[in-house]
Amino acid sequence: MGTTTGAGTHQGAGALGDASALGDATAAALAVEDRSLAHNYSPLPVVIASGEGAWVTDVDGRRYLDGLAAYSAVNFGHGNPRLLDAARAQLDRVTLTSRAFVNDRLGPFASALAALTGADLVLPMNTGAEAVESAIKVSRAWGYRVKGVPAGQATVVVASGNFHGRTTTIVSFSDDPSAREDFGPYTPGFRTVPYGDAEALRAVMDETVVAVLLEPIQGEGGVVIPPADYLPAVREVCDEFGALFVADEIQSGLGRTGHTLAVERVGVRPDLVTLGKALGGGIVPVSAVVGAREVLGVLRPGEHGSTFGGNPLAAAVGAEVVAMLDEGTFQQRALDGEPLLRGLLDELVGRGVVAHRVAGLWAGIDIDPALGTGKEIAHDLADRGVLVKDTHGSTIRFAPPLVVTDDEVRLAIGTLGEVLAAR
């Protein structure tokens, strides 16, 4: 990755994964991973050993500004003391009981999360994909038991460019070849319409549609923000056809956009919301489906569950996350940081940046393809001490922990400008 010239600054681009450009400890760690792990990821050659706030340090002692926050799972910063204290306290008590018994942490967590999100009930799970799968199951059950859809005909409408996870059912309605190819046969019961087009949605609605499943902002797609009237129109279409509106807020929710939920930006209330990533505070995997009693209430004992879902350790950490969000400071930080981030990116348009999209402290940045792919730009940024993640083509995304300072935002985007000017 080059030689260190100062805290978080490195020289020498080096080929991606070229051992000659890496520190000794980094090269050794990458070799172990290469031998022992399935190759379902293609990470930048940075081996992180510790983190604090918005910064991480690798095994060779190099520091980097974290511009990804583990896809928004680390919204509250690395090593947040409140979250670590909550986890440590629970580790000394009990960590897992299964749902065969009741633990003393889950009920208070669920009650607080429901209050935070304006929901009636909470269905706790572990991962984001589990939450989406759960929402699909609940929507189908609601369709059969409440709406009266004929058996086996329930349909869920999704959007093009979606990313909801990588389980077999979810990749069945993905249009990303890397997620879908060679994983069939695919699960039926889904219709895809263009994202951001409410009239296209209306055109495919019928009596078999039980739910419309959408991301309020498509994170994996490159922080794609729909027109302001889109989500309200989706709500109207769902109401007109008696279908549920399911919002996947796993990346966009819990402070990232300047609101507890991204749907609040346009004043929309879904029937179900899926949450994950930041709900576990970057410490443990925690996810949930939250929503109305008349929808989540269709589940009966034995029809759905998870051994680890709702475990006391996850509930303790999740409850502290909810308490922090209830104070509103993280949402306000993202809201306050948006104008600065937008303004800094505006200055790079025409200087290597083609376009950008910003919501809170979350940006999708389209790089001029003539300058390189998103992966190449991310590699150059890592060489200079800033970590980001590429998405499709020449797009990168910037989503730092919400504890990031204005000066750190300036450092990150200033470094991007340096990278683009050097190409």
C-alpha positions as CSV (number, residue, x, y, z in Angstrom):
1,M,0.0,0.0,0.0
2,G,3.0,2.3,-0.1
3,T,5.1,3.9,2.6
4,T,3.7,5.9,5.4
5,T,4.3,9.7,5.1
6,G,2.1,10.7,8.1
7,A,-1.0,9.7,9.9
8,G,-3.4,8.3,7.4
9,T,-1.3,9.3,4.4
10,H,0.6,6.9,2.1
11,Q,2.5,7.2,-1.1
12,G,2.8,4.7,-4.0
13,A,-0.2,3.3,-5.7
14,G,1.0,-0.2,-6.3
15,A,-1.0,-2.9,-8.1
16,L,-4.1,-4.1,-6.3
17,G,-3.0,-6.9,-4.0
18,D,0.7,-6.6,-5.1
19,A,2.6,-8.0,-2.2
20,S,5.6,-5.8,-3.0
21,A,3.5,-2.7,-2.3
22,L,2.2,-4.0,1.1
23,G,3.6,-3.9,4.6
24,D,4.9,-7.3,5.8
25,A,2.1,-7.9,8.3
26,T,-0.5,-7.0,5.8
27,A,0.9,-9.3,3.1
28,A,1.1,-12.2,5.6
29,A,-2.5,-11.6,6.8
30,L,-3.8,-11.5,3.2
31,A,-2.0,-14.7,2.4
32,V,-3.8,-16.5,5.3
33,E,-7.1,-15.2,4.0
34,D,-6.4,-16.3,0.5
35,R,-5.6,-19.8,1.6
36,S,-8.5,-20.2,4.1
37,L,-11.5,-18.2,2.9
38,A,-14.0,-18.7,0.1
39,H,-13.4,-16.0,-2.5
40,N,-16.8,-14.4,-2.4
41,Y,-15.4,-10.9,-1.7
42,S,-12.7,-8.8,-3.4
43,P,-11.6,-6.4,-0.7
44,L,-9.0,-3.7,-0.9
45,P,-5.7,-5.0,0.6
46,V,-6.1,-3.3,3.9
47,V,-6.1,-5.5,7.0
48,I,-7.7,-3.6,9.9
49,A,-6.5,-4.3,13.4
50,S,-8.2,-1.6,15.5
51,G,-10.6,1.3,15.2
52,E,-11.7,4.4,17.2
53,G,-14.3,6.9,16.1
54,A,-14.0,7.5,12.4
55,W,-10.5,6.0,12.1
56,V,-9.1,2.5,11.7
57,T,-5.5,1.2,12.0
58,D,-4.1,-1.7,10.0
59,V,-1.7,-4.4,11.1
60,D,1.3,-2.4,10.0
61,G,0.2,0.6,12.0
62,R,-1.2,2.8,9.2
63,R,-4.2,4.9,9.9
64,Y,-7.2,5.4,7.6
65,L,-10.3,7.6,7.7
66,D,-13.2,5.2,7.4
67,G,-15.5,6.4,4.7
68,L,-17.7,3.2,4.6
69,A,-18.6,2.5,8.2
70,A,-19.2,-1.2,7.3
71,Y,-22.0,-0.2,5.0
72,S,-23.5,2.0,7.8
73,A,-23.3,-0.7,10.5
74,V,-20.8,1.5,12.3
75,N,-22.9,4.7,12.2
76,F,-22.0,5.5,15.9
77,G,-18.2,5.1,15.4
78,H,-15.7,2.4,16.1
79,G,-15.5,1.6,19.8
80,N,-18.4,3.7,20.9
81,P,-18.0,3.7,24.7
82,R,-21.7,3.6,25.4
83,L,-22.2,0.6,23.2
84,L,-19.2,-1.2,24.5
85,D,-20.3,-0.7,28.0
86,A,-23.7,-2.1,27.2
87,A,-22.2,-5.1,25.6
88,R,-19.7,-5.7,28.5
89,A,-22.4,-5.5,31.1
90,Q,-24.5,-8.0,29.3
91,L,-21.6,-10.4,28.7
92,D,-21.3,-10.8,32.4
93,R,-25.0,-11.8,32.8
94,V,-26.3,-14.0,30.0
95,T,-25.9,-13.9,26.2
96,L,-28.2,-16.5,24.7
97,T,-31.4,-18.1,25.9
98,S,-33.2,-18.9,22.5
99,R,-36.8,-17.8,22.1
100,A,-37.9,-21.0,23.9
101,F,-37.7,-18.9,27.0
102,V,-38.1,-15.2,27.8
103,N,-35.1,-13.1,28.6
104,D,-35.3,-9.8,30.5
105,R,-33.7,-7.6,27.7
106,L,-35.7,-8.4,24.6
107,G,-39.1,-6.9,25.8
108,P,-37.7,-3.5,26.8
109,F,-35.6,-3.4,23.5
110,A,-38.7,-4.2,21.4
111,S,-40.8,-1.7,23.2
112,A,-38.2,1.1,22.8
113,L,-37.6,0.3,19.1
114,A,-41.3,0.3,18.4
115,A,-41.6,3.7,20.0
116,L,-38.7,5.1,18.1
117,T,-40.0,4.0,14.7
118,G,-43.7,4.5,15.4
119,A,-44.5,0.8,15.1
120,D,-46.7,-1.5,17.1
121,L,-44.7,-4.7,17.0
122,V,-41.2,-5.9,16.4
123,L,-39.9,-9.1,14.9
124,P,-36.3,-9.6,15.9
125,M,-33.8,-11.3,13.7
126,N,-30.0,-11.2,13.1
127,T,-29.0,-10.1,9.6
128,G,-30.5,-7.7,7.1
129,A,-31.3,-10.4,4.6
130,E,-33.1,-12.3,7.4
131,A,-35.2,-9.3,8.0
132,V,-36.1,-8.9,4.3
133,E,-37.0,-12.6,4.1
134,S,-39.1,-12.3,7.2
135,A,-40.9,-9.3,5.7
136,I,-41.7,-11.2,2.6
137,K,-43.1,-14.2,4.6
138,V,-45.2,-11.9,6.7
139,S,-46.5,-10.0,3.6
140,R,-47.5,-13.3,2.0
141,A,-49.2,-14.6,5.1
142,W,-51.1,-11.2,5.5
143,G,-52.1,-11.5,1.8
144,Y,-53.6,-14.9,2.3
145,R,-55.1,-14.5,5.8
146,V,-56.3,-10.8,5.6
147,K,-56.5,-9.7,2.0
148,G,-57.8,-13.0,0.8
149,V,-55.4,-13.7,-2.1
150,P,-55.9,-17.2,-3.5
151,A,-53.5,-19.8,-2.2
152,G,-50.1,-19.8,-4.0
153,Q,-50.7,-16.5,-5.9
154,A,-49.2,-13.8,-3.6
155,T,-47.1,-11.4,-5.6
156,V,-44.5,-8.9,-4.3
157,V,-43.4,-6.0,-6.5
158,V,-39.8,-4.9,-6.3
159,A,-37.7,-2.2,-8.1
160,S,-35.0,-2.5,-10.7
161,G,-31.5,-1.9,-9.3
162,N,-32.5,-3.2,-5.9
163,F,-30.2,-4.8,-3.3
164,H,-31.9,-6.5,-0.4
165,G,-29.4,-9.3,0.3
166,R,-28.0,-12.4,-1.2
167,T,-30.2,-15.3,-0.1
168,T,-31.8,-17.6,-2.7
169,T,-35.2,-15.9,-2.6
170,I,-33.7,-12.4,-2.7
171,V,-31.4,-13.0,-5.6
172,S,-34.4,-14.4,-7.4
173,F,-35.6,-10.8,-7.9
174,S,-32.2,-9.1,-8.3
175,D,-31.1,-7.8,-11.7
176,D,-27.5,-7.8,-10.7
177,P,-25.8,-10.6,-12.7
178,S,-23.1,-11.1,-10.1
179,A,-25.7,-11.8,-7.5
180,R,-28.0,-13.9,-9.6
181,E,-26.2,-15.9,-12.3
182,D,-25.7,-19.7,-11.6
183,F,-27.9,-19.6,-8.5
184,G,-31.2,-20.7,-10.0
185,P,-33.8,-22.1,-10.2
186,Y,-35.3,-18.9,-8.9
187,T,-38.2,-18.3,-6.5
188,P,-41.4,-17.1,-8.2
189,G,-43.8,-14.5,-7.0
190,F,-42.1,-11.2,-7.8
191,R,-42.5,-8.5,-10.4
192,T,-39.9,-5.8,-11.1
193,V,-40.6,-2.3,-12.1
194,P,-38.3,0.7,-12.8
195,Y,-37.2,2.5,-9.6
196,G,-38.6,5.9,-9.2
197,D,-41.5,5.4,-11.6
198,A,-44.8,5.3,-9.7
199,E,-46.9,5.0,-12.9
200,A,-44.9,1.8,-13.9
201,L,-45.7,0.5,-10.4
202,R,-49.4,1.3,-10.9
203,A,-49.4,-0.6,-14.2
204,V,-48.4,-3.9,-12.7
205,M,-50.7,-3.8,-9.6
206,D,-53.6,-6.3,-9.3
207,E,-55.5,-8.2,-6.7
208,T,-52.6,-10.7,-6.2
209,V,-50.1,-8.0,-5.1
210,V,-49.6,-8.3,-1.4
211,A,-46.6,-5.9,-1.0
212,V,-44.4,-3.4,-2.7
213,L,-40.8,-3.8,-1.4
214,L,-38.5,-0.8,-1.9
215,E,-35.4,0.9,-0.6
216,P,-36.2,4.5,0.1
217,I,-32.6,5.2,-1.2
218,Q,-30.8,2.5,-3.1
219,G,-27.5,2.3,-1.4
220,E,-25.8,-0.5,-3.2
221,G,-27.0,1.0,-6.5
222,G,-24.9,4.1,-5.8
223,V,-27.0,6.1,-3.3
224,V,-29.8,6.5,-5.8
225,I,-32.3,9.0,-4.5
226,P,-35.8,8.9,-6.1
227,P,-37.8,12.0,-7.0
228,A,-39.4,13.6,-3.9
229,D,-42.9,12.6,-5.0
230,Y,-42.1,8.9,-5.6
231,L,-42.4,7.4,-2.2
232,P,-45.6,9.3,-1.4
233,A,-47.0,8.0,-4.8
234,V,-46.0,4.5,-3.9
235,R,-47.9,4.8,-0.6
236,E,-51.0,6.0,-2.6
237,V,-50.8,3.1,-5.0
238,C,-50.4,0.6,-2.2
239,D,-53.5,2.1,-0.5
240,E,-55.5,2.1,-3.7
241,F,-54.8,-1.6,-4.4
242,G,-54.8,-2.8,-0.8
243,A,-51.1,-3.8,-0.7
244,L,-48.5,-3.3,2.0
245,F,-45.7,-0.9,1.5
246,V,-42.5,-2.5,2.9
247,A,-39.5,-0.1,3.2
248,D,-36.0,-1.7,3.4
249,E,-34.2,0.8,5.7
250,I,-31.2,-1.6,6.5
251,Q,-28.7,0.8,5.0
252,S,-30.7,4.1,4.9
253,G,-32.2,3.9,8.4
254,L,-31.0,4.8,11.9
255,G,-29.5,8.2,11.4
256,R,-27.6,8.0,8.1
257,T,-29.8,10.4,6.1
258,G,-30.4,12.9,8.9
259,H,-33.5,11.1,10.1
260,T,-34.3,8.0,12.1
261,L,-35.8,6.6,8.9
262,A,-35.1,7.8,5.4
263,V,-38.9,7.7,4.6
264,E,-39.2,10.6,7.1
265,R,-37.5,12.8,4.5
266,V,-40.7,12.8,2.5
267,G,-43.3,12.2,5.2
268,V,-44.2,8.6,4.3
269,R,-45.3,5.9,6.7
270,P,-44.8,2.3,5.5
271,D,-46.7,-0.8,6.8
272,L,-43.4,-2.7,7.5
273,V,-39.8,-1.5,7.8
274,T,-36.8,-3.7,7.8
275,L,-33.8,-2.6,10.0
276,G,-30.4,-4.0,10.5
277,K,-26.7,-3.0,10.3
278,A,-26.5,0.1,12.6
279,L,-29.1,-1.6,14.9
280,G,-26.3,-3.7,16.3
281,G,-24.0,-0.8,16.8
282,G,-21.2,-2.4,14.9
283,I,-20.8,-4.9,17.7
284,V,-23.3,-7.7,17.1
285,P,-25.6,-8.6,14.2
286,V,-29.1,-7.3,15.0
287,S,-32.0,-6.9,12.6
288,A,-35.7,-6.5,12.9
289,V,-39.0,-6.0,11.0
290,V,-41.1,-3.3,12.6
291,G,-44.7,-2.5,11.7
292,A,-48.4,-2.4,12.4
293,R,-50.0,-5.0,14.7
294,E,-52.6,-5.9,12.0
295,V,-49.7,-7.0,9.8
296,L,-47.0,-8.5,12.0
297,G,-49.8,-10.0,14.2
298,V,-50.6,-12.5,11.5
299,L,-47.7,-14.7,12.6
300,R,-48.6,-17.7,14.8
301,P,-46.3,-19.6,17.2
302,G,-44.0,-21.9,15.4
303,E,-44.3,-20.3,11.9
304,H,-41.2,-18.3,12.1
305,G,-38.2,-17.9,14.4
306,S,-34.5,-17.7,15.0
307,T,-32.2,-19.2,17.6
308,F,-30.2,-16.1,18.0
309,G,-32.8,-13.5,17.0
310,G,-33.6,-11.4,20.0
311,N,-30.8,-12.8,22.2
312,P,-30.1,-10.8,25.3
313,L,-26.7,-9.6,24.2
314,A,-28.1,-8.3,20.9
315,A,-31.1,-6.8,22.8
316,A,-28.8,-5.0,25.3
317,V,-26.7,-3.4,22.5
318,G,-29.8,-2.7,20.4
319,A,-31.5,-1.0,23.3
320,E,-28.5,1.3,23.8
321,V,-28.6,2.1,20.0
322,V,-32.2,3.1,20.3
323,A,-31.5,5.2,23.4
324,M,-28.8,7.1,21.5
325,L,-31.0,7.6,18.5
326,D,-33.8,8.8,20.7
327,E,-31.6,11.7,21.8
328,G,-31.5,12.8,18.1
329,T,-27.8,13.9,18.1
330,F,-26.7,11.4,15.4
331,Q,-29.6,12.3,13.1
332,Q,-28.8,16.0,13.6
333,R,-25.1,15.4,12.9
334,A,-25.9,13.8,9.5
335,L,-28.4,16.6,8.7
336,D,-25.9,19.3,9.6
337,G,-23.1,17.6,7.6
338,E,-25.1,17.3,4.4
339,P,-24.5,20.9,3.1
340,L,-20.8,20.6,3.7
341,L,-20.5,17.3,1.9
342,R,-22.7,18.4,-1.0
343,G,-20.7,21.6,-1.4
344,L,-17.4,19.9,-1.4
345,L,-18.6,17.4,-4.0
346,D,-20.0,20.3,-6.1
347,E,-16.5,21.7,-6.3
348,L,-15.3,18.4,-7.9
349,V,-17.9,18.3,-10.6
350,G,-16.1,18.8,-13.9
351,R,-12.8,17.9,-12.2
352,G,-13.2,14.2,-12.3
353,V,-16.6,13.9,-10.8
354,V,-19.5,13.6,-13.3
355,A,-22.4,13.7,-10.8
356,H,-23.2,13.0,-7.2
357,R,-26.1,12.3,-4.9
358,V,-26.1,13.2,-1.2
359,A,-28.5,12.4,1.7
360,G,-27.3,13.3,5.1
361,L,-23.7,11.9,5.5
362,W,-24.2,9.5,2.6
363,A,-23.0,10.1,-1.0
364,G,-22.9,8.3,-4.3
365,I,-20.1,9.8,-6.4
366,D,-20.0,9.1,-10.2
367,I,-16.4,9.3,-11.4
368,D,-15.5,10.1,-15.0
369,P,-15.0,6.6,-16.5
370,A,-12.0,7.9,-18.4
371,L,-10.2,8.3,-15.1
372,G,-10.8,4.8,-13.9
373,T,-13.2,2.4,-12.3
374,G,-14.7,2.8,-8.9
375,K,-12.4,0.1,-7.6
376,E,-9.3,1.8,-8.9
377,I,-10.3,5.1,-7.4
378,A,-11.0,3.4,-4.1
379,H,-7.6,1.8,-4.2
380,D,-5.9,5.1,-4.8
381,L,-7.8,6.7,-1.9
382,A,-6.7,3.8,0.4
383,D,-3.1,4.5,-0.6
384,R,-3.7,8.1,0.6
385,G,-5.4,7.0,3.9
386,V,-9.1,7.2,3.0
387,L,-11.3,4.1,2.8
388,V,-14.4,4.1,0.5
389,K,-16.3,1.4,-1.4
390,D,-17.0,1.2,-5.1
391,T,-20.4,0.2,-6.4
392,H,-21.2,-0.3,-10.1
393,G,-18.8,0.9,-12.8
394,S,-17.1,4.1,-11.9
395,T,-19.3,5.0,-8.9
396,I,-18.0,5.1,-5.3
397,R,-19.9,5.7,-2.1
398,F,-19.0,7.7,1.0
399,A,-20.6,6.9,4.3
400,P,-18.4,7.7,7.2
401,P,-19.4,7.0,10.9
402,L,-21.7,9.8,12.0
403,V,-19.1,10.9,14.6
404,V,-16.9,12.2,11.7
405,T,-16.0,15.9,12.1
406,D,-16.3,18.5,9.4
407,D,-12.5,18.6,9.1
408,E,-12.4,14.9,8.5
409,V,-15.1,15.2,5.8
410,R,-13.0,17.9,4.2
411,L,-9.9,15.6,4.4
412,A,-11.8,12.8,2.7
413,I,-13.2,14.8,-0.2
414,G,-10.0,16.8,-0.5
415,T,-8.1,13.6,-0.9
416,L,-10.6,12.4,-3.5
417,G,-9.8,15.6,-5.4
418,E,-6.1,14.9,-5.2
419,V,-6.6,11.4,-6.5
420,L,-8.7,12.6,-9.4
421,A,-6.2,15.3,-10.3
422,A,-3.3,12.8,-10.3
423,R,-5.0,10.6,-12.9
